[in-house]
Amino acid sequence: MYLMYICCILCVFVVSYVYLLYLMCICCILCIFVVSYVYLLYLMYICCILCVCVVSYVYLLYLMCICCTYVYLLYSYVYLLYLMCMCCILCIFVLSYVYELYLMYICYILCVFVVSYVYLLYLMCMCCILCIFVVSYVYLLYLMYICCILCVCVVSYVYLLYHVYLLYLMCICCTLMCICCTYVYLL
């Protein structure tokens, strides 16, 4: 009878110790997941800030390039207008032959400027289209990466919860069996 009493006491202590170990394991696992989740949120926040800064910097560079191009074109256009005015004034006072030669030269200059201006507009349109496609592609890749990370985390978390729940049920069943066995044995 004394041995049974000692066995019961030892069984109760062992079960409570195992249950305590089980609770400590659950707490450690939860702490690891919470810390990793917080670190992941921090990394996502840093990435968002960096993306906003890089996009704004690229957009600022693009605006500066456009402004420089327009200033150059406006200066060229004003200079061309000045040349045309001078030509008109000179054409009144010179011979018809010189007038005709001068007009041919002006037409050549105008053709060169118009062709270069049209080509520059074409290049700018191509650059804008490429920038739009590249930015949308990078954004799509970023969204796919975030979705993959979230799927992996959720699946691993559900899998872990399932195993923890099974272990918990097994411990409860074992505890109940021990209690029932000791009760039946005592009777």
C-alpha positions as CSV (number, residue, x, y, z in Angstrom):
1,M,0.0,0.0,0.0
2,Y,2.8,2.3,0.8
3,L,4.4,1.6,-2.6
4,M,1.2,2.4,-4.4
5,Y,1.0,5.7,-2.6
6,I,4.6,6.5,-3.6
7,C,3.9,5.4,-7.2
8,C,0.8,7.6,-7.4
9,I,2.7,10.6,-6.0
10,L,5.5,10.0,-8.5
11,C,3.1,9.6,-11.3
12,V,1.4,12.9,-10.5
13,F,4.7,14.7,-10.3
14,V,6.0,13.1,-13.5
15,V,2.8,14.0,-15.4
16,S,2.8,17.6,-14.1
17,Y,6.5,17.9,-15.0
18,V,5.8,16.6,-18.5
19,Y,2.9,18.9,-18.8
20,L,5.1,21.8,-17.7
21,L,7.8,20.8,-20.2
22,Y,5.0,20.7,-22.9
23,L,3.9,24.2,-22.0
24,M,7.5,25.5,-22.1
25,C,7.9,24.0,-25.6
26,I,4.7,25.7,-26.8
27,C,5.8,29.1,-25.3
28,C,9.2,28.8,-27.0
29,I,7.7,27.9,-30.3
30,L,5.3,30.8,-30.1
31,C,8.0,33.2,-29.2
32,I,10.1,32.1,-32.2
33,F,7.2,32.6,-34.5
34,V,6.3,36.0,-33.1
35,V,9.9,37.2,-33.3
36,S,10.2,36.0,-36.9
37,Y,6.9,37.6,-37.8
38,V,7.9,40.9,-36.3
39,Y,11.3,40.8,-38.0
40,L,9.5,40.0,-41.3
41,L,7.2,43.0,-40.8
42,Y,10.3,45.2,-40.1
43,L,12.0,44.0,-43.3
44,M,8.8,44.7,-45.3
45,Y,8.6,48.2,-43.9
46,I,12.3,48.9,-44.8
47,C,11.7,47.6,-48.3
48,C,8.7,49.8,-48.8
49,I,10.6,52.9,-47.6
50,L,13.5,52.0,-50.0
51,C,11.1,51.5,-52.9
52,V,9.4,54.8,-52.4
53,C,12.7,56.6,-52.2
54,V,14.1,55.0,-55.3
55,V,11.0,55.6,-57.3
56,S,10.8,59.2,-56.3
57,Y,14.5,59.7,-57.1
58,V,14.1,58.1,-60.6
59,Y,11.0,60.2,-61.2
60,L,13.0,63.4,-60.3
61,L,15.8,62.4,-62.6
62,Y,13.3,61.8,-65.4
63,L,11.7,65.3,-64.8
64,M,15.2,66.9,-64.8
65,C,16.0,65.2,-68.2
66,I,12.7,66.4,-69.7
67,C,13.3,70.0,-68.4
68,C,16.8,70.1,-69.9
69,T,15.5,68.8,-73.2
70,Y,12.8,71.3,-73.4
71,V,15.1,74.2,-72.5
72,Y,17.5,73.1,-75.3
73,L,14.7,72.8,-77.8
74,L,13.3,76.2,-76.8
75,Y,16.7,77.8,-77.2
76,S,17.1,76.2,-80.6
77,Y,13.6,77.3,-81.6
78,V,14.2,80.9,-80.5
79,Y,17.6,81.0,-82.3
80,L,15.9,79.6,-85.4
81,L,13.2,82.3,-85.2
82,Y,15.9,84.9,-84.9
83,L,17.7,83.5,-88.0
84,M,14.5,83.5,-89.9
85,C,13.8,87.2,-89.0
86,M,17.3,88.2,-90.0
87,C,16.8,86.3,-93.3
88,C,13.6,88.1,-94.0
89,I,15.2,91.5,-93.4
90,L,18.2,90.7,-95.5
91,C,16.1,89.2,-98.3
92,I,14.6,92.6,-98.9
93,F,17.9,94.3,-99.5
94,V,19.9,91.6,-101.4
95,L,19.8,90.3,-105.0
96,S,17.3,87.6,-105.9
97,Y,20.0,85.0,-106.5
98,V,21.5,85.5,-103.0
99,Y,18.0,85.5,-101.6
100,E,17.3,82.1,-103.2
101,L,20.6,80.6,-102.0
102,Y,20.0,81.8,-98.5
103,L,16.4,80.4,-98.5
104,M,17.8,77.0,-99.5
105,Y,20.2,77.1,-96.7
106,I,17.5,78.0,-94.2
107,C,15.4,75.2,-95.4
108,Y,18.2,72.7,-94.9
109,I,18.7,73.9,-91.3
110,L,15.0,73.6,-90.7
111,C,14.9,70.1,-92.0
112,V,17.8,69.1,-89.8
113,F,16.1,70.5,-86.7
114,V,12.7,69.1,-87.4
115,V,14.1,65.6,-88.1
116,S,16.2,65.7,-84.9
117,Y,13.1,67.0,-82.9
118,V,10.9,64.2,-84.2
119,Y,13.5,61.6,-83.5
120,L,13.9,63.0,-79.9
121,L,10.2,62.8,-79.4
122,Y,10.2,59.2,-80.6
123,L,13.0,58.3,-78.2
124,M,11.2,60.0,-75.3
125,C,8.0,58.0,-76.1
126,M,9.9,54.8,-76.2
127,C,11.6,55.5,-72.9
128,C,8.3,56.3,-71.2
129,I,6.7,53.1,-72.5
130,L,9.7,51.1,-71.3
131,C,9.7,52.7,-67.9
132,I,6.0,52.0,-67.4
133,F,6.5,48.3,-68.3
134,V,9.6,47.9,-66.2
135,V,8.0,49.5,-63.1
136,S,4.8,47.4,-63.5
137,Y,6.9,44.2,-63.9
138,V,9.0,44.9,-60.8
139,Y,5.9,45.7,-58.8
140,L,4.3,42.4,-60.0
141,L,7.4,40.5,-59.0
142,Y,7.4,42.2,-55.6
143,L,3.7,41.2,-55.1
144,M,4.5,37.6,-56.1
145,Y,7.4,37.4,-53.6
146,I,5.2,38.8,-50.8
147,C,2.5,36.2,-51.6
148,C,4.9,33.4,-51.6
149,I,6.4,34.4,-48.2
150,L,2.9,34.7,-46.7
151,C,1.8,31.3,-48.1
152,V,4.9,29.6,-46.7
153,C,4.5,31.2,-43.2
154,V,0.8,30.4,-43.1
155,V,1.2,26.8,-44.2
156,S,4.1,26.2,-41.7
157,Y,2.1,27.9,-38.9
158,V,-1.0,25.7,-39.6
159,Y,1.1,22.6,-39.8
160,L,2.8,23.4,-36.4
161,L,-0.6,24.1,-34.8
162,Y,-1.9,20.8,-36.0
163,H,1.0,18.9,-34.5
164,V,0.9,20.8,-31.3
165,Y,-2.8,20.1,-30.9
166,L,-2.2,16.4,-31.5
167,L,0.5,16.3,-28.9
168,Y,-1.8,18.2,-26.5
169,L,-4.6,15.7,-27.1
170,M,-2.2,12.8,-26.5
171,C,-0.9,14.2,-23.3
172,I,-4.5,14.7,-22.1
173,C,-5.4,11.2,-23.0
174,C,-2.3,9.8,-21.3
175,T,-3.1,11.8,-18.2
176,L,-6.7,10.6,-18.1
177,M,-5.6,7.0,-18.6
178,C,-3.1,7.3,-15.7
179,I,-5.8,8.8,-13.5
180,C,-8.3,6.1,-14.4
181,C,-5.8,3.3,-14.0
182,T,-4.8,4.5,-10.6
183,Y,-8.4,4.9,-9.6
184,V,-9.3,1.5,-10.8
185,Y,-6.2,0.0,-9.1
186,L,-7.1,1.7,-5.9
187,L,-10.6,0.3,-5.9
